[in-house]
Amino acid sequence: MTAPDIRLIAVDMDGTLLRPDGSMPDGLWALLERLRERKIAFAPASGRQLATLQRMFAGVDAEVDYIAENGAYVVRGDAEVSSDAMDPVFAAAVVARLRGLVADGALRAGLVVCGKRSAYIEDTAPQFVAEVEKYYARLEVVPDLLAVSDQILKLAIFDIDGGEAHTAPAFADLRESHQVVVSGRHWVDIMNTTVNKGVALRNLQAALGVTPAQTAAFGDDLNDLQLLQAADWSYAMADAHPDVAAVARFRVGSNAEAGVLTAIDELIGEVTPVRTRRAASTGRSVEAMVTIPTVTLNDGTAFPELGLGTYNLRGEDGTAAIVAAIESGYRLLDSAVNYENEAEVGEAARRSGIRDELIVAMKVPGRDHGYDETIRSAEGSLERLGLDRIDLYLIRWPNPSVDRYVDTFRAMIALQGEGKVGSVGVSNFTEPMLTRLIDETGVTPAVNQVELHPYFPQAALRAFHAEHGIRTESWSPLARRSELLTERVVADVAAAHGVTPTQAVLRWTRSWARRPSRSPPTPRVRSRTPTCSASR
């Protein structure tokens, strides 16, 4: 088979090109020389700072194109291809807001202002500085971030207690105008809505006169979704996030196996990867469909053990990605108002042709707590979805300071009685909150979606769930792509069973979903027919 006419290769760094210890893979420099000889452009695509990437590729810097700051800054040689700077007034407002939250004790966090020339910090706490120095080769400590004179590409907040649980909710309202993205266990990035690696790759393609058919892209995590969608030759790592695997046309070995280098060798040689089958409804190449096992919720609903998180899947590319995931076996589609993709999820459900086999999960956002507010929120979601029911409706966050989650749950129960909602549940609820909810409404939530992984096993909460017939659902089974996958014990378990570290961790998580209650529970909920014939 003749090798494709590849002219551009874009590669994510952490979890994709770099080895698990963060070092460059053996053979990279020789491969880059081969690419140079064949006039194939190579672009590392990363959330890292441009100066950091340039330092990493110092020996071949003049021959490498860069997609930096998650796509906010694209450089070819010494020339800027594109940049997407933030409104300085907005940036100043975020700086002031974070200062206030830290001063009030609401957050333990520090801010990095990521500019074109440098990154800037004013907090000199040792733990914060040590973490920042890992990612920013060009860093300045300034007395006042509000006095920084530079084009600001990104605001990166380091939260000691966890970005997703604390900083992201504190800045969630900014999603109306900007991206608020959890980019690591402790990091939350705030960027313009027009910033992503896919936009950056398309800008680079235009500058080079290269088409998507001449482009290959490699990634493993959620901020790589658009990158892969901009390339016809899209590759997900063996241990990639399930959403990324659903978008990619091909799979390669893990970063520990130098999977990127092997795939590039095949691409530019005479051997090309074997394509998977094409789905009848879309014509896309997808993996052979698998059947995902199910567990039974306390209301009788069959619930898949694995689901598709749809965060960041927007537009026609997002819809196509969700349809491809359904065709490969996914039956649970997890979305939320804040994901801003309800229309895409609903369209994918209709386009799949198997709507009644799917469980479409939505969440009540914190701003809509209260009985009447929840009714309006659900009706708005149904309208945007274009569907006649939400199969699983969750309270996204208890919002204890507002203290209206009981009224919110009562509204969800009413919606369930009207057939507009299937199963009802919660997310991020503690044992006392669950006890109060059950005591005051007489209904036991079917699901509590919480952070759960080997670093945070939630033993006491899981025991409470088992006692009350509540299913535990993990929203972070891979610990937000932290160092978990490089832990020695994880690697040993994976090797012993002939699977990847990601598969080993997911199997550990799934084992808790399969475990029965200590005794057969008698959930306080009306008996009803399952809303879907799906699996989870």
QUIZICOR-V478519 format. One record per run of one state. SS is the DSSP state (A for helix, B for strand, O for the rest). FROM is the first residue (numbers start at 1). LEN is the number of residues. If there is no record, write none. Layout:
ss->[SS | SS]
from->[FROM | FROM]
len->[LEN | LEN]
This chain:
ss->[O | B | A | O | A | O | B | O | A | O | A | O | B | A | O | B | O | B | O | A | O | B | O | B | O | A | O | B | O | A | O | B | O | A | O | A | O | B | O | B | O | A | O | A | B | O | A | O | B | O | A | O | B | O | A | O | A | O | B | O | B | O | B | O | B | O | B | O | A | O | B | O | A | O | A | O | A | O | B | O | A | O | A | O | B | O | A | O | B | O | A | O | B | O | B | O | B | O | A | O | B | O | A | O | A | O | A | O | A | O]
from->[1 | 8 | 13 | 18 | 28 | 38 | 41 | 46 | 50 | 57 | 58 | 64 | 65 | 69 | 72 | 73 | 77 | 79 | 84 | 88 | 104 | 109 | 116 | 119 | 122 | 126 | 134 | 139 | 142 | 145 | 148 | 152 | 160 | 163 | 171 | 172 | 177 | 178 | 183 | 187 | 193 | 197 | 209 | 212 | 215 | 220 | 222 | 230 | 233 | 238 | 242 | 248 | 250 | 253 | 255 | 258 | 259 | 268 | 278 | 279 | 285 | 286 | 294 | 297 | 302 | 305 | 308 | 310 | 315 | 328 | 332 | 335 | 337 | 340 | 342 | 353 | 355 | 358 | 359 | 365 | 366 | 369 | 371 | 386 | 390 | 396 | 405 | 418 | 421 | 428 | 431 | 442 | 447 | 451 | 453 | 454 | 456 | 457 | 459 | 469 | 471 | 475 | 479 | 482 | 483 | 487 | 488 | 498 | 501 | 515]
len->[7 | 5 | 5 | 10 | 10 | 3 | 5 | 4 | 7 | 1 | 6 | 1 | 4 | 3 | 1 | 4 | 2 | 5 | 4 | 16 | 5 | 7 | 3 | 3 | 4 | 8 | 5 | 3 | 3 | 3 | 4 | 8 | 3 | 8 | 1 | 5 | 1 | 5 | 4 | 6 | 4 | 12 | 3 | 3 | 5 | 2 | 8 | 3 | 5 | 4 | 6 | 2 | 3 | 2 | 3 | 1 | 9 | 10 | 1 | 6 | 1 | 8 | 3 | 5 | 3 | 3 | 2 | 5 | 13 | 4 | 3 | 2 | 3 | 2 | 11 | 2 | 3 | 1 | 6 | 1 | 3 | 2 | 15 | 4 | 6 | 9 | 13 | 3 | 7 | 3 | 11 | 5 | 4 | 2 | 1 | 2 | 1 | 2 | 10 | 2 | 4 | 4 | 3 | 1 | 4 | 1 | 10 | 3 | 14 | 22]
